[in-house]
Every structure is written in C-alpha cells, then in structure tokens.
Amino acid sequence: MNVSIVCAPFPMSFDVAENLGRMMELLDRCDAHDVVVFPEASLSGYSDDIAFLTEIDEQQVTQGLDILHAMAREKTLHVFAGACRQDDKGWRNQAYSSRPPENARCTTRPT
C-alpha cells in the first residue's frame, strides 16, 4: 500500500476566512486517502505576541473546523489542522484531525 503524506504550508494570516480558503484550495488538489498536515494554528493564525488571541472569532474558527471536517469526509482524506481556541482552562493551540468515513476503502495507487 502506498500512502501520500502532504505537508501543506501556506502563508497564514489572522483572517480565519482567508486561511480556510487557502486550506480548502490545497485540500481540493489532494487525492483520496492522502494524509494532509497543515501547520500549527493554521486556521486561526498564530503569533508569539499573545495579543492576537483577543481578535480571534471563535465561532468562525468552529465553523471553519466543521467545513474542513466535511471536506475531509467528502474527499476521503485524513486531515490534521491547528487552531487557537479557548476552553475552561484558557487559550490553547490545539491540533484537530478529520478522517474519512468508516466505510471508506483505501485502494493502492501505482507508483
């Protein structure tokens, strides 16, 4: 079995919609069953200066993660993406994964 792992860096911004658009464009070019790895905090953006956290639209990040999850399932991809989100313990730079539906079959591709 061949597995393709796609490292998908792109110029991130603090604009969730812009980052999501770039991520979707990259996912659109992937083949079924690829493993796609986006950079740390790729959806929300990230800075060493934590002041950016006050500008994050958490609802937009949640919706973006839902869209990435749906696209991963539709295209039968394994997707890893990051986003800064707040929970009961404060802000966290978290990784999220999406995978194909349970019944999706992996087929080998010729090399």
C-alpha positions as CSV (number, residue, x, y, z in Angstrom):
1,M,0.0,0.0,0.0
2,N,1.2,3.5,-0.8
3,V,0.5,6.4,1.4
4,S,0.9,10.0,0.5
5,I,1.6,12.5,3.2
6,V,1.1,16.0,2.1
7,C,2.7,18.8,4.1
8,A,0.6,21.8,3.3
9,P,2.3,25.0,4.4
10,F,0.8,28.3,3.3
11,P,1.2,32.0,4.2
12,M,-1.1,32.2,7.2
13,S,-2.8,35.4,8.3
14,F,-5.1,36.3,11.3
15,D,-8.1,36.2,8.9
16,V,-9.8,32.8,9.5
17,A,-11.8,33.0,6.3
18,E,-8.7,33.7,4.3
19,N,-6.8,30.8,5.9
20,L,-9.8,28.5,5.4
21,G,-10.0,29.4,1.7
22,R,-6.3,28.6,1.3
23,M,-6.7,25.3,3.1
24,M,-9.7,24.3,1.0
25,E,-7.8,25.1,-2.2
26,L,-4.9,22.8,-1.0
27,L,-7.3,20.0,0.0
28,D,-9.1,20.3,-3.4
29,R,-5.8,19.2,-5.0
30,C,-5.3,16.2,-2.9
31,D,-6.1,12.6,-3.8
32,A,-8.4,10.3,-1.8
33,H,-6.7,8.8,1.3
34,D,-3.9,11.3,1.4
35,V,-2.8,12.4,4.8
36,V,-2.7,16.2,4.8
37,V,-0.9,18.0,7.6
38,F,-1.3,21.8,8.0
39,P,0.9,24.0,10.2
40,E,0.4,24.8,13.8
41,A,-2.6,27.2,14.3
42,S,-3.1,27.2,10.5
43,L,-6.8,28.1,10.8
44,S,-6.7,30.8,13.4
45,G,-3.2,32.2,12.7
46,Y,-0.5,32.5,15.4
47,S,2.0,34.9,16.9
48,D,4.5,34.9,19.7
49,D,2.7,38.1,20.9
50,I,-0.4,36.7,22.6
51,A,-2.4,39.9,22.0
52,F,-3.7,38.3,18.8
53,L,-5.9,36.0,20.9
54,T,-8.3,38.8,21.7
55,E,-9.0,39.2,17.9
56,I,-9.9,35.5,17.3
57,D,-13.5,35.0,16.2
58,E,-14.1,31.6,18.0
59,Q,-17.4,31.0,16.1
60,Q,-15.6,31.4,12.8
61,V,-12.9,29.0,13.9
62,T,-15.5,26.4,14.9
63,Q,-17.3,26.8,11.6
64,G,-14.0,26.5,9.7
65,L,-13.2,23.3,11.5
66,D,-16.6,21.9,10.6
67,I,-16.0,22.8,7.0
68,L,-12.6,21.2,7.0
69,H,-14.1,18.1,8.6
70,A,-16.9,17.9,6.0
71,M,-14.4,18.3,3.1
72,A,-12.1,15.6,4.5
73,R,-15.0,13.2,4.7
74,E,-16.2,14.1,1.2
75,K,-12.8,13.7,-0.4
76,T,-11.8,10.7,1.8
77,L,-8.8,12.5,3.3
78,H,-7.1,12.3,6.7
79,V,-6.6,16.0,7.7
80,F,-4.6,17.5,10.6
81,A,-5.0,21.2,11.2
82,G,-4.4,23.5,14.2
83,A,-6.3,26.4,15.7
84,C,-6.1,28.5,18.8
85,R,-9.2,28.1,20.8
86,Q,-10.4,28.8,24.3
87,D,-11.8,26.3,26.8
88,D,-12.5,26.2,30.5
89,K,-8.7,26.3,31.2
90,G,-7.9,29.2,28.9
91,W,-6.4,29.5,25.4
92,R,-4.9,26.5,23.8
93,N,-3.1,25.9,20.5
94,Q,-4.8,22.6,19.6
95,A,-4.5,20.1,16.8
96,Y,-7.6,18.7,15.2
97,S,-8.0,15.7,13.0
98,S,-10.6,14.6,10.5
99,R,-10.8,11.3,8.8
100,P,-12.8,9.6,6.1
101,P,-16.0,7.8,6.9
102,E,-15.6,4.4,8.5
103,N,-16.8,2.6,5.3
104,A,-14.3,4.3,3.0
105,R,-12.0,1.8,1.4
106,C,-8.4,2.6,0.8
107,T,-7.1,1.4,-2.6
108,T,-3.5,1.3,-3.7
109,R,-2.2,3.6,-6.4
110,P,0.5,2.6,-8.9
111,T,3.8,4.3,-8.2
